[in-house]
Structures are given as C-alpha cells and as structure tokens.
Amino acid sequence: MKTRAVTLEFVTPAFLGGADQSSEWRTPPIKAMLRQWWRIWAASGSRYNWKAVREIEGVIFGHAALEHNGKAWHIRSPVRLRLRPVRTDWIEDWSPTGKVHHPEVGKGPNGMDVGADLYLGYGPLAYQKGPGTVLKAPPALGPGSSGELLLRYPETLPVDEFTSVDVDAGLSAALHLAHLFGTVGSRSRNGWGSFELSHDGRPLLLENDLRDLAQKYARPLDKCLELEWPHAIGTDEKGLLLWRTKAAFRTWGEVMKELARVKIAFRTALDPGGRLTDVRERHVLAYPVTNHTVNSWGKNSRLANQLRFKVHRTGDGRFQGWAYHLPCGLPQTLVEKLSAEEQRNVRQMEARTWRKVHGILDENMDRWM
C-alpha cells in the first residue's frame, strides 16, 4: 500500500453541503472529484472506450452495478481517503461581491443589474430583500480554509486475469489535474470551491509544468463531440480551449464578478428560442433553460454545462479566473427524442454553437497558450 499526503486549500468559498445543506468538511465530494479527473487520465489509455474506463474505474473506486461472466459484480474501493481540517474559516453572513448587468433580466427592454455571486451561485445562495444575496443554509467554507488530504491505496491492481492497472500513476495524474482544474461542492462548475493542492509547502505543480500537463490530456473539439462523456480538454485551430481573465484581481470576489460578466456574455449571445421551442443554441450549452423549454425534452431532462470556471492565485497573491472546455456530444437519449429533421441538424448545431462560444471567450478573456 502507498500513502500520499497533500494539503488542500480553498481559493473561493465552497458549498460542501451536509444533510441540511450547510457546509462541512466531507470526503465524498473530494473523492468524486478525483474520480472525475482520473477518468481524463484513463480515457486516452483506453482509446476513449467508456466501457473499458468504467470497468477499470470500478476496480479502483468501487462499484455495485457491473457484471462479470453474466453475474452481478460488486467491489469495495481499496482507495482510502482521510481529511483532517487544518484551518477552517466559516462564512456565516454573506457579503455580496457586487453586481453585473444582465440584458435579459427585469421588466424593461434593457435588462438590469444582478448580483454576480447570486448569478453564479444560485441554490446555496439566495436573494433576500434588504441584504440582497444571502447564504441559504449557513455556513460556507471560506477562502483560506485548508485540510490535509491523505490517500492510501495499492500501487497496482488486477483488472482481469491478463491485465492490471497502475493505480499510483492514475491517482498521481488525477491530483495534478485536480490542482489545475478541480473544484468541489455545489455550483463548483461556476468556480465556487476552487482549491489548490500543495505538498511540503510547495504547489503540487509549478508554472512550467502546466503547459505539458494540459496538452497531454487534450483532443480536438470535433473528436470530443463524437463521444457523450467528458474525456479530454478540447482544442481548436488556436490551441487549447483554456482561457484566463485578462487581469488578475485583488480579491476573490472581484474575479467572481468578472466570471459572471463573461458567462452572461456568452449565454445571452446564444439563441434560446421561445417558451416552447425546438432545440436552439442555448440548449446545447446546458439544459433546462428558464422560460425556454424544448418541446420534446420537457422540464425534467438535464444537461450539465461543459464549460467550467476555476480560480487560481497568482504568484503575487492576486486572483485570476480560468475557463476551460471539456467537450462532449449531446446524449443520444436526448437526440432520439427530437424529430427526424432536428436530429439531422443538431450535431452541426453543436459544433457551430461551441465555436461561437469560444469566439466570445476569445474576445473577453485571453487564451492560456
């Protein structure tokens, strides 16, 4: 068995909800996050075969839903995680980070200003007349909160009688990718729960290592859209689908406000259709869309946003926002609900929509490399 210890420190507030939705230190969301980034490592080695990835993943992380030789196959994960809080800064009373203009909100034709943190964190954050944005179920884990994460696992494991998997290599890669891109907790795709990992007081990755790591797990956009699951960082003719805010900011609140502005910019540039409509550009981004329901999908279908935010600290202690795209195609279960004509057009719409979003990000942010 091998043991690895890293320190996890939050850069932005985290909503690691317990049973009552108030935050607490918990290992399940951290393990789920590592599992997600482990898949990115495993995907290329399995030739992007999701069945092969799922089988290996089950051996490492455990499962209760696979079969082997026609029989139910259950495995308990041999990977053990322990989290010891080192510093905890609880946020009991929320201080709003500022407002951004949203052209589609309000009763007038020109929109209105909305709370930037509420826009990115609706759910754990709520609106209350008077103070404005408040925590729905206090407290939240504040920036600077840190904990020691201890992992214990076998270095290799047999997958079947012929092959084995390098557990150590996969978890090492997952930790590196998590340091670069990882977030945890509610609304983490919007940059909440951004964290950084360190070992013996030094970042898990140095600046010079970032380029090689990101490129190692990259794949062209069109190829990514052929599969239904996130398996690589996308690329286009300009390079990685990875952006940074044009400036670094003095506080985490200022950078979250900028990320809210950017998200409003690319969302509102996409056609949402009417109240009841066929598939339009904004539905490719994420679903459901408030007040713009796809007839054949109804209100219960779900499609998570593939474009994600992360906040890092710069060398001088400032804060910079990142956006990155883990592209994948619309699930076939949703495509099959569309009319024959829509099915013929939707795949072309996907690529066209994402290129449009990437163009807006190019205007509002800087390509990372």
N, C-alpha and C positions, 0 to 999 in steps of 0.2 A: 504494500500500500504506500502511496505517495501523499505527502501533505504539502499544501501550498497556502500561504497566508498573504493577503493583500488588504490594504486599507481602502475603504470606500468612503468618499466624502462628497456630499451633495453640493452642487453649484447653484441650483434653483430649488425652490420649495418642492417637496414631494408629498403626494397624497397616497400613502400606503395604507389603504383602508382596512380596518379590522371589521368585526361583525357589525359594529354600529356605524361604520363608515368613517370614524375618526382615525387619524393616523397612528401607527405604532410600528416599531421595528419588527419586520417579518421576513423570513427567508423564502417562502413560496414565490413571491413575485421576482425575487432575485434569481432563484433557480430557473424560473420560467424564462427570464430574460437571457440567461446564459444558454439555455436550451435553444432559444431562437438564433443566437449568433453561432452556436455550434452547427446548426443546420447550414449556415452560409459556408462554414469550413468544409462540411461533409459533402455539399452539393456537387462541387466540381469533381471530387474524387469518385463519386458515384455516377458520374456522367449525367447529372441532373435527373436521375431516376428517383422519383419521390418514394416509390415502394422500397427501394434499397435503403434510402436515407431513413425512412420510418422504421425499418427493421433494426438497423444499427442503433438508431436513437433509442429504441425500446430496450435494447440490451444495456445501454449506458444509463439512461434516465428512468427506466422502468415503464411498464405498460400493463394494461388489463384488457386489451381489445384486439390482440393479434391472434393468428392461428399458426400452428406448426404441424405439418403432416396431418392436416384435417382436424386437429384437436385444439381446443382453447389453450392459449399460451399466455401465462402471466409471469411477470418478472418484477421483483422489487429492485429499485435502483441501488447499485453498490456505491453511488456517489453520495457522500455525506457533506452537508453544509452546516456550519455553525457561525452565528453572527453575534458578536459581542459589542454592544454600543460603547463607544469611547467618549463621544461628546454629543449631547442632544440639545438643540435649540428649538424648543417648541414655539410655534406661532399660534397664539390664542385669538388675537384680534388682528384682522387682515387690514393692511394699509394699501389701498388701491395704487396701482403703478402709473395711472394716467389714462388718457382717452385717445382714441384714434377715430378718424372719420370713416363711416360706413355708408356708401351711397344708396344702399337698398333698405336701410332701416328707418323707421319713423313714418309719419303720416305725409310729410311733404315730398316733393319730387326730387329733392337734392340730398336726401338722407339726413343723418345726424351723427354726432359723436357718441361713441360707445366705450365702455370700459375695456381696455386692452386685455387685462388679465381675465375678466369675465368672458370675453370672446374666446380666449384660448383655453379657459379652464371651467367652462360651464358644466355643472354637475357637482364636483366638490366645491366650486364657488357658486354663489347665488347672488341675486340682486335683492337689496332691501332698501326701501325708500328711506332717505335720510343719509345713512353712511354710504350707500351705493353697493359696492361689491363686498360681500362678507363670506366667511367660511360657512358652508352648510352644516358641517359636523366637526367643530374644532376638536383637537388641534391639528396642524400640519407640521411636518418635519421641515425645519428651516434650513437655509443655506449654511454651510459650515458644520452641520451635523455629520458625524463620522462614526464608522464602526469597523471593527476588524472582522474580515470575512475569511474563514478557514475552510478549505476544501480538502477532503480526504477521499482517495479513490485508488483503484488498481491501475497500474500503468498500461496494461493491455487486457483485453477481454476477448474470448472466443465468440464469434458470431454464429458459426456453424462448425461442422467437423473439418472444414477445409480452410476457413479464413478467420482472422482475428482483426480487431480494431485497436489502433493506438489511442487509448483514452487520454494519455498525457498530452499528446500533440494537439488533439481536438480541443481539450479544455484550455490549454495554453492559448490557442488561437482565439477561442471564444472570449477569454479575458481581455486579450488585446483589442479585439473588435468592440467589445463592450466599453472599454476605456475610450475608444474613438467615437463610437456612435450610440452607446447604450443609454437608455433612460428607463425608469421604473415607476410604477404607480398609475393611478388614474390620470387620464389626459397626457400621458407621457409622450405620445407622438407629437404633441404640440410643444415639447421642450420642458415640461414640468418633470421633476425627478431626474434632471440631468446630474450626472456624477462623474467623478474622475477616480481612477484607481492608482494606487502607489504601493511601493514596496521599499521598506527601509528608508522612507522619507523621500524617495525619488519617483517621479512619474513612471508608470508601467511602460510607457512608450516615450521616446524622445522625438522631437520635431522631425529629425532626419529619417526616422523610421516610418512616419505616417504615409508618405508617398508610396513606398514599396508595399506596405500592407494593404492600402486601399486598392491599388492596381492589381494586386494578387487575386482579389475576390471580385473582379469586375467582369462585365459581359455586355455586349451590345444590346441596346434597347429593343430592337426588333426580335432578337433571340429571346430576351427575357419575357416579352409579351406572348410568346408561344406557350409558356407554362402558366399554371394557375396559382403558383405559390411563390413567395419571395425567396429568392435563392442567390442573388448577386447584386452588387452595386451596379447600376446601369451606366452605360457610356453612350456618347454620340460622337459626331464628327469633331466636336470641340474638346472632347475628353470626358472625364468622369462627371457624372450627374451629381455634383457636390459643390455647394456654394457656401460662401461666408458673407456675413454682413459687411458692408463697405467700411464701417467704422467699428472700433471696439468701444465699449461704453463703461462708464464709471460704476454703474450698479447693475445687478441682475434685472431689476425692474425696467430699466431703460432698454435693455436688449430684448426683453419680452415684449415691450411695446413696439419695438421695431419689427419683430417677427409677426406680431398681429397685423401690422400695416402691410407687410409682404403677403401674408395669407389672404387678407381681404383683396389685395390687388389681383392675385391670380384666380381666386374664386369668382369674383364679380366680373372677370373678363370672359367667363365661360357661360354659354347659353344654358339657362335652366329649364326652358320651356314654360308651359302654362301650369295650372294647378293639377290637371290630369293630362298627361302627355306621353309621347313615346320617349325613347332614350335620347337624351341630349348630352352635350359636353360635360355639364356639371355632374351628371350621374356617373360618368366614368371616373371622376375624381374621388367620390365617396357617395354612399347611399345609406339611409334616406336623406333627401334634401327637403328642408322645411318648405311647405307650401308648393312643392313641385314633385308630385308623386308619379312614377311610371305606372301606367295602367296595369300592365301585366305583372309587375313586381309587387304591387301593393305597398303597405306600410310596414310590413314585418320583415322584408328582405334586408340584409345587411351587407355592406361592402366597406371595408376599412380603408382609410386614406393611405396610399402607398408613399406619399411624400411626408417626410418626418423632419422634425426640428431637434437640435441639440445645442446646448450652451456650454462653451468652454471658457476657462480663464486664460488670459494671455500671460506672457512672461512678466509683464509689469503689473499684474493683478487686476487688469480690466476684464470685461466680459464681452465675448463675441458669439454671435449666433450662427449656427450652421443649418443648412437644409440639404437633404440628400434623398435620392430616389432609389427604392428597392422595387423595380418594376415587375409586374406580373399581369397576365391577362385576366379579363373578366371570367369568373367561374362559369363553366359550361351549364351548370344548373340554372343560372340566371339567363344565359343566352338562349337556352331552349324554351324559355317562357315567352320569347319575343316572336313576332310574326316572321314569316319567311323572308319578307323584304328587309325587315330590321336586322335579321341575322346575317344577311348578305352584306349589310353596310356597317355593322357595329365594330368589326375588327379594324376596318380602315379608320373609323372614328376614333378608336382607342389611340392609335399611333399619332393621328393628327392632333388630338386633344393634348396628349402629353408633350408633343413638340411645341405646342402653343404655350403650355405652362412653363416649359423650360426656357422659352424665349422671354417670358415675363420675368422669370427669375434672373436671367442674364441682364435684364435692364435694371433690376432693383438690388441685386447682390453681385458679388464677384465670384467667378469660378475659382474653385480651390486650387486647381492646377490645370 
